Amino acid sequence: MADRGILMSAPMVRAYIAGKKNQTRRLCPVQPEHIVSSARASSPTVGLWHVLYPWGEGGHGIYETEEEMLKEYVPLMLGHCRYWRKPGDTIYFKETWRTHERPEDLRDGILFRADNEFVSIRNSRVAADRWTVANNNRKPGDETWRSAMLIPKWAARFRVDVISVKVERLQEITEDDSRNEGILSELLHPPHGYDPDNFHPPGTRGYVSGLHPFPKGKIYPTAKEAYAELWDSLNEGFSWETNPYVYRIEFPFKESPCAKQR
């Protein structure tokens, strides 16, 4: 079994903690190129598909149709998925963090930015040594948050089983899937429920991406539209409009805290 880290933004961590998230989408490492000649430009579904594969000795594929391309592309993407290879694999969440000594009882632990939760280390020599190494990698008194990329595996507080991984186009996401990505609905009250360009009157519900504390930020009529905003904020160069191929990764909803420290 493999245990791999996956970056999680603060809004998505909070959604998971609230029991509202059991899916995440990540870019496939290779994106097919759809080549449409000027003679066929009137039909976006007609044209050659080109895929450049970087693995092994390299190589590329030229396909007449998207269906033909997907028969080879999907198995290759699943075989090279960095988050999952076989049943029993797990992923742990890589969050913004820092080492912290709690002043009231001098307990050592990890502080997480998403919800400011403090998780103390285990009472063992191994845990203390790990924490000391991580703590010594910053200047004394430095309370700067540290990149999620740098969190040690032992410090991750959430570790989940991977239920399934699929390859699909980003815009294939459904309303239910958008909500399972952590998009939340909010009950709207004046003045947040109506403006000349809004979609419904006060007292109804709208969807927010979670990028800004409600009621700040844009309110959307569908969870899918709110998810598009969230995606664009995290995936520069592969916007919602480009409709890239992604991994759809599913894991259990949060029910109880996992084993947080080792």
Helices and strands as residue ranges (DSSP letters): E 3-7, H 10-17, E 23-27, E 33-35, G 38-40, E 48-53, E 59-63, H 66-79, E 90-94, E 97-102, E 107-112, E 118-120, H 125-135, G 148-150, G 153-155, E 159-161, E 164-169, G 170-172, H 175-180, E 184-187, E 205-208, H 223-234, G 240-242, E 245-250
